[in-house]
C-alpha cells in the first residue's frame, strides 16, 4: 500500500527521480514472473510526468566501483547512490535499510503516518481492494 501511495504522490505532482537501473530491474522481474504486465508498466511510466528517469554515467559507475565494499550496498545500489550524490539527493523511498550506511535518509514506513495516507487507504478499500502493509 505504501508503494502505491508513493506513486500517487508522484502522479499528483511530487517530483521524483529514479534511474534506468531501477526501471530495468522491474522490467527483468516482470519478464520472468509477470510478462503480461510489461507493456502496462512502460505505459504507466510514461504517465508519471513528474518522475524523471536518469541514466547513470560512466563517472557514476566508476564512483560505484571505488565505493564497492565501503558500504553495505551491491553494485547496482552503489551506482544509484552515485547518481543521487551527483544530483544532491540525500533521501530515498525504499525499504532497503542499507542506504543508511552511506548517509542516505530512508523514507518509507513513516509515510503511513502522512495525513493523506489514511484517505488513500480508504479510497482503495472503497474500490474493493484490501491493502497490505508488508
CORRASUL-V728061 format. One record per residue. N is the residue number from 1. RES is the residue in three letters. SS is DSSP state (~ for helix, > for strand, _ for the rest). D_CENTER is the distance of its C-alpha to the mean C-alpha in whole Angstrom. Layout:
# CORRASUL-V728061
n = [N | N]
res = [RES | RES]
ss = [SS | SS]
d_center = [D_CENTER | D_CENTER]
This chain:
# CORRASUL-V728061
n = [1 | 2 | 3 | 4 | 5 | 6 | 7 | 8 | 9 | 10 | 11 | 12 | 13 | 14 | 15 | 16 | 17 | 18 | 19 | 20 | 21 | 22 | 23 | 24 | 25 | 26 | 27 | 28 | 29 | 30 | 31 | 32 | 33 | 34 | 35 | 36 | 37 | 38 | 39 | 40 | 41 | 42 | 43 | 44 | 45 | 46 | 47 | 48 | 49 | 50 | 51 | 52 | 53 | 54 | 55 | 56 | 57 | 58 | 59 | 60 | 61 | 62 | 63 | 64 | 65 | 66 | 67 | 68 | 69 | 70 | 71 | 72 | 73 | 74 | 75 | 76 | 77 | 78 | 79 | 80 | 81 | 82 | 83 | 84 | 85 | 86 | 87 | 88 | 89 | 90 | 91 | 92 | 93 | 94 | 95 | 96 | 97 | 98 | 99 | 100 | 101 | 102 | 103 | 104 | 105 | 106 | 107 | 108 | 109 | 110 | 111 | 112 | 113 | 114 | 115 | 116 | 117 | 118 | 119 | 120 | 121 | 122 | 123 | 124 | 125 | 126 | 127 | 128 | 129 | 130 | 131 | 132 | 133 | 134]
res = [UNK | UNK | UNK | UNK | UNK | UNK | UNK | UNK | UNK | UNK | UNK | UNK | UNK | UNK | UNK | UNK | UNK | UNK | UNK | UNK | UNK | UNK | UNK | UNK | UNK | UNK | UNK | UNK | UNK | UNK | UNK | UNK | UNK | UNK | UNK | UNK | UNK | UNK | UNK | UNK | UNK | UNK | UNK | UNK | UNK | UNK | UNK | UNK | UNK | UNK | UNK | UNK | UNK | UNK | UNK | UNK | UNK | UNK | UNK | UNK | UNK | UNK | UNK | UNK | UNK | UNK | UNK | UNK | UNK | UNK | UNK | UNK | UNK | UNK | UNK | UNK | UNK | UNK | UNK | UNK | UNK | UNK | UNK | UNK | UNK | UNK | UNK | UNK | UNK | UNK | UNK | UNK | UNK | UNK | UNK | UNK | UNK | UNK | UNK | UNK | UNK | UNK | UNK | UNK | UNK | UNK | UNK | UNK | UNK | UNK | UNK | UNK | UNK | UNK | UNK | UNK | UNK | UNK | UNK | UNK | UNK | UNK | UNK | UNK | UNK | UNK | UNK | UNK | UNK | UNK | UNK | UNK | UNK | UNK]
ss = [_ | ~ | ~ | ~ | ~ | ~ | ~ | ~ | ~ | ~ | ~ | _ | _ | _ | _ | > | > | > | > | ~ | ~ | ~ | ~ | ~ | ~ | ~ | ~ | ~ | ~ | ~ | ~ | ~ | ~ | _ | ~ | ~ | ~ | ~ | ~ | ~ | ~ | ~ | ~ | ~ | ~ | ~ | ~ | _ | _ | _ | > | > | > | > | _ | _ | _ | ~ | ~ | ~ | ~ | ~ | ~ | ~ | ~ | ~ | ~ | _ | _ | _ | _ | _ | _ | _ | ~ | ~ | ~ | ~ | ~ | ~ | ~ | ~ | ~ | ~ | ~ | ~ | _ | _ | _ | _ | > | > | > | _ | _ | _ | ~ | ~ | ~ | ~ | ~ | ~ | _ | _ | > | > | > | _ | ~ | ~ | ~ | ~ | ~ | _ | ~ | ~ | ~ | ~ | ~ | ~ | ~ | ~ | ~ | ~ | ~ | ~ | _ | _ | _ | _ | _ | _ | _ | _]
d_center = [14 | 11 | 8 | 11 | 12 | 9 | 9 | 13 | 12 | 11 | 14 | 16 | 16 | 13 | 12 | 9 | 8 | 6 | 9 | 11 | 11 | 7 | 9 | 12 | 11 | 10 | 14 | 15 | 15 | 16 | 19 | 20 | 19 | 19 | 20 | 21 | 18 | 17 | 19 | 17 | 14 | 15 | 17 | 14 | 12 | 15 | 16 | 13 | 15 | 13 | 10 | 11 | 11 | 12 | 15 | 15 | 19 | 22 | 22 | 18 | 19 | 22 | 21 | 19 | 22 | 24 | 21 | 21 | 23 | 22 | 19 | 18 | 15 | 16 | 16 | 13 | 11 | 14 | 14 | 11 | 12 | 15 | 13 | 12 | 16 | 17 | 15 | 16 | 13 | 14 | 11 | 7 | 6 | 6 | 9 | 10 | 13 | 14 | 13 | 15 | 18 | 17 | 17 | 14 | 13 | 11 | 11 | 10 | 13 | 15 | 14 | 16 | 19 | 18 | 21 | 19 | 18 | 21 | 22 | 19 | 20 | 23 | 23 | 21 | 24 | 26 | 25 | 26 | 22 | 22 | 19 | 18 | 17 | 16]
